[in-house]
Amino acid sequence: MSAPAIALMVLTILLVWGGLVASVVMLQVLPVPTEEENKAARSTVDDGQAASR
């Protein structure tokens, strides 16, 4: 393999694994929505869908 191909492979691997690590970290950091927040979000989506019809 040539040097540019290896560099691109390393960059791609870092991008994919970095995204995985960032996703896992964010899943640990962000709070779980409460039931009230879920209901409010559902009603907002339902209102938006009704308005677009």
C-alpha positions in Angstrom: 0.0 0.0 0.0 1.1 3.5 -0.7 1.6 6.2 2.0 -1.5 8.2 1.0 -3.6 5.0 1.1 -2.4 4.2 4.6 -3.0 7.8 5.8 -6.5 7.7 4.4 -7.2 4.4 6.0 -5.9 5.6 9.4 -8.0 8.8 9.1 -11.1 6.8 8.2 -10.6 4.3 11.1 -10.1 7.2 13.5 -13.3 8.9 12.2 -15.4 5.8 12.6 -14.1 4.8 16.0 -14.1 8.4 17.2 -17.8 8.6 16.3 -18.5 5.4 18.2 -16.7 6.7 21.3 -18.5 10.1 21.0 -21.9 8.3 20.8 -21.2 6.2 23.8 -20.0 9.2 25.8 -23.1 11.2 24.9 -25.4 8.3 25.8 -23.8 8.3 29.3 -23.8 12.1 29.7 -27.2 13.1 28.4 -30.2 12.6 30.8 -33.0 10.2 30.1 -36.2 12.2 29.2 -39.0 12.1 31.7 -42.5 10.9 30.9 -43.7 14.5 30.9 -41.1 15.4 28.3 -42.1 12.4 26.2 -45.7 13.4 26.3 -44.9 17.0 25.4 -42.8 15.9 22.5 -45.4 13.5 21.2 -48.1 16.2 21.4 -45.9 18.7 19.5 -45.2 16.1 16.8 -48.9 15.3 16.5 -49.8 19.0 16.3 -47.2 19.5 13.6 -48.5 16.5 11.6 -52.1 17.7 11.9 -51.2 21.2 10.7 -49.4 19.9 7.7 -52.4 17.9 6.4 
